[in-house]
Amino acid sequence: MAGRISQQFIDDLLSRVDIVSLIDQRVHLKKAGKNYQACCPFHNEKTPSFTVSPDKQFYHCFGCGAHGNAIGFLMEYERFDFVEAVEELAAMVGVEVEREESGHSNTNSAYQNQAKSRDLYELMTQVNRFYQYQLRHNPRKEMVIDYLKGRGLSGEIVKEFGIGYSPDEWDSVAKQFGRSTATSDQLLRCGMLIENEKKHRYDRFRDRLMFPIRDRRGRHIGFGGRVLGEGTPKYLNSPETDIFHKGRELYGFYEVRQKHKHIDQILVVEGYMDVVSLAQFGVDYAVASLGTSTTSEQLQMLFRATNRVICCYDGDRAGRDAAWRALQNALPQLRDGIEMQFMFLPDGEDPDTLVRQIAKEGFEQRLHQAQPLSEFMFSKLSNEIDTRTDAGKSHLANEARTLITQVQAGFYQDMLKTTLARWLRWDEQRIERFFSEPKQARKNTAPSVKLTPMRRAIAIVLQYPQAALSAPNMHFLKALPLKGSDLLVELIEQIQQKTDITTAQLLERWRDRPEAAALNKMASFDLEGDELIGINGYTQELNDILASFVEQLLQQRYDQLLHKSQQPGVHLTRKEKLEMSKLVLELKQDGKPG
């Protein structure tokens, strides 16, 4: 197993990555003074409170308190773990991740868990290769291939999606990969085996067409298995595992990203075969939700990848209910420039059968006629509410307001208000009065912390590391009963050992330590006067604070000697008397002894 990623490599990586460019690829930033701003991607807001500092290589949201460096942003935004985020950044700048030699006892549990997950990804890849081999060599291969041909799928499209076949045996995967207890346990962990009450283990998938599910990085995380005949269930999916969370993933999303550098639109369908059949006919921008409706996390993935999302559902009651749940999940995440539409299929049809009847041109013509979100929302509400009566109109207004107020994007909210006014035949003033509520000042959810001199000193060295380069040896601080003195000393030492260290690099060294959360908050404190004070001003302020700590130490020692000299029958030694005299002189230079 490879060792831990070296600290030197992480420092070098963060120095190569521009956090402004990294975030701007995912969240549109606008210049605001020397920093950049946007509406926060981690909570809904109308006024930008998300700030990115190119100098500090650090982001912070004054609304929800989110903060961090480039690694932290990928972990939060893309839901990568630490190692995945580092590997992603390394790939962006074209370097190989450097790791230390393994075998050290200090390898932490988080890293060990990440390594175990990588073992599961590799095991799932091997299982998929086994299924693909079975598709070509199993005694039942002719029957399986005839089925695929009957569905109109070519060998090229089968290969592109990595489709395979699980043999009609109880233990083909168990025998092939689970010879050792450790590997058998891994197969159980990733959902490929089932253990019964007698502790016997057997294959989850048998005699099924196998669709490998890949995450956005292309790693195999699960499978969907389809029966070849009339058996039940028609589709059998991998269960939730350490590496597969169906609400966070979309079947075919990786393949769409590989096909298109810029994704104009994404079509969301319900089945694996729908995605593959559509791709066979040239509609190569479809993905499948892994449940009955599209989740909030899946919608986040979609809205980050494209500006147009079309959700395709059956036209029956179940399909429209699934579409309604998708709409409700989408409302809080809508942003200006995003288009969301709904397409409902004719009775008895699914995307697979429909595209084979009307080909790509006919299918895409139906896509162009998809219902906009606003049209679907109000048609759904009006079908359930009698708007011919005043009571019905009131009911519609209140139901619509509950939905519309979830939308944070200004354009979308205004458009939905206008549509509601048209449905109710209200004028603009009346609709605004209906929605108006006493405005509350936006709360900064980041806790307010009083900046004591120690905290201010720590905040300065975090935000302006160069201010600490001229600081003297401060080990004496540990003798003071000041909370944070050890922390400040270590920060100054780290800065003086790496004189070009940035805020992002400095914070990264504390990621796994108990002080990390507090340091991240102090790195986000508004020190005020950045433009006026500058690095020289903060260097002087830091030196002044450190000097006040020296004075406190001198005063503390003077008080100790004074107290000793006042004890009955106790006399100071000649050395202590001399020390006390020097302390009096030194304290008089700065003030007067207590």
Phi, psi and omega in degrees: 000136180294154182278188180292152176288130186290148179296323180298319179296318180298318177301313181296320181297314181294332178286336180273330184275134173263112185296329179297313179295318180301311183287323182296334176292341184244329181226121184293119182259148174237142180295135178218091186070229179271355180248186178232150183228159174197167168290138188297131178283354184255355171203161184276132179203157179260327181256128183301126175229007181265119185241137177239126182257114176292331180291315183271348185052052190213142175243153179206137175252123180280353178271310184249352177088001178298141182199162177154186178258195183298320179296313180298324180296314179295323179295321182279315187280314182266355183061036173281154166277178187302311183296319179298319180296317178296316180296322179295315179296320179298319179295325181296322182261004173074040178232157176272141179291128179264131181237152177282165178298140179277176177101359180276144183287347183270011176295122188281164185294326179299318179293320179299320178295321178295320179296320178297322178296320178297325176297321179293319178301316181294320178297318179295325177296318178295319178297320179295322176297322178298315179296320179295322177297318180297327178299328183265336190235350181294147178305335180267014186300323182298318179296318181292315181294321176299321178298314181297318179295323178295333176273003176079021183264136179271164176299327181294316182288325176298318179292319181301321182266003176064030185291140180223195182220132176265123184301157179277063180222156181281339190218032182295315178289319180300318180289321184289321188240341189259034182295324178264154179299321182297314181290323176299320177296321179295319178298324177292318181297323183264014169082009182276339177241156174239140178249126181271184184296334179270011178069017174276140183248140180213165184294138175287320185253127180218131178054053180224152170285127189253124177252108179290136177261126180244146176280183186293346177263002177089006180278141179284124185236344181186184181218153167242129181245128181250135177293151180269343180238231184253015183292171177232153351290155181300315176240138175235124184252156172300147176282173173296132180224184178299331184246355182234116176234103193298332179288349182255353187241161177226126178293130178091353182297317179298317181295323178296317180294327178289328182284323191236123174291317174241122185264108182290322182203155175230132177259127180258121179239184187257333188242154177299314182297328177299314180300312184292317180296318178299317178298323178301325182264012175095356176271077191262037179227030181257146175227162179239131172288150186261031178201198184277337178218168184273126185277168177300318182292324176294321178294324175301315178302315183294313183292335176283335185268333186208165178261356180225120179238128178243121179263123184250120182227163172299153182277359181280183184299317182297319180294318180290327175294319178296321178295321180295320178295322177296319178298315180298321178291332184279329188309311182292345186255357180296141174224160182301137181097349179267136177241125178237130183227167182228132178239129181247135187273153175298155180305134176081000181250153167229170183305325180298309182288324183292316182293332178286336179276317190247002177062180185300315185298314180294321181294315182291332174298321176293325178298321180295339181262011181299149180287130171297157181306315183297319181295316179295319183298313185281331176292323178295314181295317184289333178291336183260351185231134177278103184272008178283342181253159178297321179296321179294318178297321178296318179298314179300316181300315182290320177297316181293321180298320178302321180283314186295324181291348175283342183278126181264335182292126185300315182297313182297317182295317179297318180296318179291325176297317180297319179295318178298318180299322179293318179297322183270349186060045175257153175275173186297320182296320182292320180294324180291321177297322181296323182270345186289136176221156177305125182283131178258141177298138179299131180271137171270108185287348175291127185298140178280127181235130180291132181274091171291165178306321180294314180295323179293321178298317179295318179298321180295312183291333177287315185277332180226073185306327182296340179294339183267357185295327182265004182292139179287173175300123188248022182299336180298338182302331183296343178279347180274142178279056181247123178295129179099357183295318178299320180297313180297317180299315182293322178298315180297320178297318179297321179292318183286339175280331177230091193292344179255019184295143178258169176305315182299316180292320181296315180294326181299329180292344183251007188308314187262013181258157184299335184278356189303313183298316180296319180295320178298321178294317181290333176290344182258354181300141175277106182281345178070139173079023181307313185291326185276320187279308180071180184297322180295320179294320179288328175298315180294318181296319179297316179298322178295318179295316179297323178296324179292328176292321177299317180297320178298321180294317178297316180298319179299315180293320179298316181296324178297314181292321180297316180298320180294320183292340183267359180282136180300131176077007181249133180236138175290145174286166179301321180295320181291324177296319178296318179298320181294322178296319178295321179296321178300316180296315182294320180289328178293332178292327181261343184172235176214149181297145181294000000 
